Amino acid sequence: PRKHHVPDILSIAAEHMLASAKWKAVSWRSGTKGRLKARFAAVRVRTADGPPQRIWDKGQQHLPGDEAWLIGEQRASG
């Protein structure tokens, strides 16, 4: 077995993960300036919060951690 594990893919920024996600408009209540609404997207990700590991010429990369939901919000008002 390997002495030092290597991630099978490089870390990806949250903005790139959400770029291809399906966004849905949500309105949840009336505020002092009108309806509060925003667009939301959710994708399942594996966080890169494991121990750091130097990967060839890519520098320090964190090993995969647990799965989690990445939630993005684009405010429309308020």
C-alpha positions as CSV (number, residue, x, y, z in Angstrom):
1,P,0.0,0.0,0.0
2,R,1.0,3.6,-0.5
3,K,2.7,5.4,2.3
4,H,1.3,8.7,1.3
5,H,-2.2,8.9,-0.3
6,V,-2.8,11.1,-3.3
7,P,-6.2,12.7,-4.2
8,D,-7.6,11.4,-7.5
9,I,-8.6,15.0,-8.5
10,L,-7.4,18.4,-7.7
11,S,-9.3,20.8,-5.4
12,I,-12.1,22.7,-7.1
13,A,-13.3,26.1,-6.0
14,A,-16.9,26.4,-4.8
15,E,-17.6,29.0,-7.5
16,H,-16.7,26.5,-10.2
17,M,-18.8,23.7,-8.5
18,L,-21.9,26.0,-8.4
19,A,-21.4,27.4,-12.0
20,S,-23.0,24.3,-13.6
21,A,-25.6,23.8,-10.8
22,K,-29.4,24.4,-11.4
23,W,-30.4,27.6,-9.6
24,K,-34.0,28.0,-8.2
25,A,-35.7,31.2,-7.2
26,V,-37.1,31.2,-3.7
27,S,-39.2,33.8,-1.9
28,W,-39.7,33.3,1.8
29,R,-41.3,36.3,3.5
30,S,-42.0,40.0,3.3
31,G,-39.4,42.3,4.8
32,T,-39.4,46.0,5.4
33,K,-38.4,46.6,1.8
34,G,-40.7,44.1,0.2
35,R,-40.5,40.3,-0.5
36,L,-37.2,38.6,0.5
37,K,-36.1,36.5,-2.4
38,A,-32.9,34.9,-3.7
39,R,-31.8,32.2,-6.0
40,F,-30.3,29.0,-4.5
41,A,-28.4,26.0,-5.8
42,A,-27.2,22.9,-3.9
43,V,-24.6,20.3,-5.0
44,R,-23.2,17.4,-3.1
45,V,-19.4,17.7,-2.6
46,R,-16.6,16.0,-0.8
47,T,-14.8,18.5,1.3
48,A,-11.0,18.8,1.0
49,D,-10.4,19.1,4.7
50,G,-8.1,16.1,5.1
51,P,-4.4,16.4,5.8
52,P,-2.4,18.4,3.3
53,Q,-0.3,16.5,0.8
54,R,2.2,17.8,-1.8
55,I,1.1,16.7,-5.2
56,W,3.7,16.9,-7.9
57,D,3.9,20.5,-9.3
58,K,0.4,21.4,-7.9
59,G,1.6,22.3,-4.4
60,Q,-0.2,21.4,-1.2
61,Q,-3.6,19.7,-1.8
62,H,-5.8,18.5,1.0
63,L,-7.0,14.9,0.9
64,P,-10.8,14.3,0.6
65,G,-12.9,14.5,3.8
66,D,-16.5,13.9,4.4
67,E,-19.4,14.5,1.9
68,A,-21.5,17.6,2.5
69,W,-24.0,19.9,0.8
70,L,-22.6,23.1,-0.8
71,I,-25.3,25.7,-0.9
72,G,-25.0,28.8,-3.0
73,E,-27.2,31.9,-2.7
74,Q,-27.6,34.8,-5.1
75,R,-29.5,37.7,-3.5
76,A,-32.2,39.4,-5.5
77,S,-33.2,41.9,-2.8
78,G,-32.6,42.9,0.7
